[in-house]
């Protein structure tokens, strides 16, 4: 029973962003770089797929380690958040800066370690929050740092410290809530035409 719930928690974290990405194709044309939005969502789903493949190699027990699929998880996560971030801005310098930070996150995982990559991911998330708040001015955005950063980090730390796989079940759905929040903000913006 526990394994089924764990599998479902990971499966939904992969499927929902991909479905939202497909639903976003040729939508939200009022946004500067709307064609990047589907890729942003799809990359977040691919990140979860890579995490699932990594878990297969560890018999679905969370192990804090570095591996090719763990690197792909963080890489797709970085790219997905970056594409969502730069989709709403027109300034080329800020777009380039966001892309460079994403590249630093991807490269630093192997050159240094996962901790350095996570520092760059925090910067990516800050840029995303700033860019989306300036563009949408939507109170729902506060849910992203709560569910996508605070809760997932809290659950992950508890998982790493305790080894209790219960915390593992909560990480995927918490991240999915933040992905759904992004989509809801985009839908609201389409009604209000920013």
C-alpha positions in Angstrom: 0.0 0.0 0.0 2.7 2.5 1.0 4.6 1.8 -2.3 1.5 2.5 -4.3 1.0 5.8 -2.6 4.6 6.7 -3.1 4.4 5.8 -6.8 1.2 7.8 -7.2 2.8 10.8 -5.5 5.7 10.7 -8.0 3.5 9.9 -11.0 1.2 12.9 -10.5 4.3 15.1 -10.1 5.3 14.1 -13.6 2.0 14.0 -15.4 0.3 17.2 -14.1 3.1 19.5 -15.3 3.3 17.8 -18.7 -0.5 18.0 -19.1 -0.4 21.7 -18.1 2.5 22.2 -20.6 0.4 20.6 -23.4 -2.6 22.8 -22.4 -0.4 25.9 -22.6 0.6 25.3 -26.3 -0.3 28.4 -28.3 -2.1 29.8 -25.2 -1.3 32.9 -23.2 -0.4 34.9 -26.3 -0.6 38.1 -24.3 2.7 37.1 -22.6 6.0 38.2 -24.1 7.5 34.8 -24.7 4.4 32.6 -24.5 6.0 29.9 -26.5 8.5 29.1 -23.7 5.6 28.4 -21.2 4.8 24.9 -22.4 8.5 23.9 -22.3 8.7 25.3 -18.8 5.9 23.1 -17.6 7.1 20.0 -19.6 10.6 20.3 -18.2 9.2 20.3 -14.7 7.4 17.1 -15.5 10.6 15.6 -17.1 12.4 16.4 -13.8 10.0 14.2 -11.9 10.3 11.4 -14.5 14.1 11.5 -14.0 13.6 11.4 -10.3 11.4 8.4 -10.7 14.1 6.6 -12.8 16.6 7.5 -10.1 14.3 6.0 -7.4 14.1 2.7 -9.4 17.8 2.4 -9.0 17.5 2.8 -5.2 14.4 0.5 -4.8 12.3 3.6 -4.2 14.1 4.4 -1.0 15.2 8.1 -0.9 19.0 8.3 -0.7 20.7 11.6 -0.7 23.2 11.0 -3.5 24.5 12.2 -6.8 23.8 10.3 -10.0 23.1 11.0 -13.7 19.3 10.9 -13.1 19.5 13.0 -10.0 21.5 15.6 -12.1 18.9 15.4 -14.8 16.2 16.0 -12.2 17.9 19.2 -11.0 18.8 20.2 -14.6 15.2 19.9 -15.8 13.9 21.6 -12.7 16.3 24.5 -13.3 15.4 24.8 -17.0 11.7 24.6 -16.3 11.7 27.4 -13.7 14.0 29.5 -15.8 11.8 29.2 -18.9 8.7 30.1 -16.9 10.6 33.1 -15.4 11.9 34.5 -18.7 8.7 33.9 -20.5 7.2 37.0 -18.9 10.1 39.5 -19.3 11.3 41.5 -22.4 14.6 42.7 -21.1 17.3 40.7 -23.0 19.9 41.2 -20.2 17.7 39.8 -17.5 16.7 36.9 -19.8 20.4 36.2 -20.4 21.2 36.5 -16.7 18.5 34.0 -15.9 19.7 31.5 -18.5 23.3 31.9 -17.3 22.3 31.2 -13.7 20.4 28.1 -14.9 23.5 26.9 -16.8 25.6 27.5 -13.6 23.1 25.3 -11.7 23.4 22.5 -14.2 27.2 22.6 -14.5 27.9 23.1 -10.8 26.2 19.9 -9.9 29.0 17.9 -11.4 31.8 20.4 -11.0 31.2 20.9 -7.3 28.3 19.3 -5.7 24.5 19.3 -5.4 24.6 21.9 -2.6 26.1 24.5 -5.0 23.5 23.6 -7.6 20.8 24.2 -5.0 22.1 27.6 -4.3 21.8 28.5 -7.9 18.2 27.0 -7.9 17.3 29.4 -5.0 18.5 32.3 -7.1 16.4 31.0 -10.1 13.4 30.8 -7.8 14.0 34.4 -6.6 14.2 35.7 -10.2 11.0 33.8 -10.9 9.2 35.3 -8.0 10.4 38.8 -8.9 9.6 38.5 -12.6 6.2 37.0 -12.1 5.2 39.4 -9.3 6.2 42.4 -11.4 4.2 41.1 -14.3 1.1 39.5 -12.7 0.8 41.2 -9.3 -1.2 38.2 -8.2 -1.5 37.2 -4.5 -1.6 33.4 -5.5 2.2 33.7 -6.2 2.8 33.5 -2.5 1.8 29.9 -2.7 4.9 29.0 -4.8 7.5 29.7 -2.1 5.3 28.1 0.5 4.6 24.9 -1.3 7.4 24.8 -3.9 10.3 25.9 -1.6 9.4 25.9 2.1 7.3 22.7 2.3 9.4 20.7 -0.1 12.6 21.7 1.7 11.0 20.9 5.1 9.8 17.5 3.9 13.1 16.8 2.3 15.2 17.7 5.3 12.9 15.6 7.6 13.3 12.7 5.1 17.1 13.0 5.0 17.4 13.3 8.8 14.9 10.7 9.8 15.0 8.3 6.9 11.2 8.0 7.3 9.8 7.5 3.8 6.5 9.1 4.9 8.1 12.5 4.2 8.9 11.3 0.7 5.2 11.0 -0.2 4.6 14.7 0.6 7.3 16.2 -1.5 5.8 15.5 -5.0 2.3 16.8 -4.2 3.7 19.9 -2.6 5.7 20.7 -5.7 2.7 20.0 -7.9 0.6 22.6 -6.0 3.2 25.2 -6.9 3.0 24.1 -10.6 -0.8 24.4 -10.6 -0.4 27.9 -9.0 1.7 29.0 -12.0 -1.0 27.8 -14.4 -3.8 29.4 -12.5 -1.9 32.7 -12.5 -1.4 32.4 -16.2 -5.1 31.7 -16.7 -6.1 34.7 -14.6 -3.7 36.9 -16.5 -5.3 35.9 -19.8 -8.7 37.0 -18.4 -7.3 40.4 -17.2 -4.9 40.8 -20.2 -1.8 42.3 -18.6 
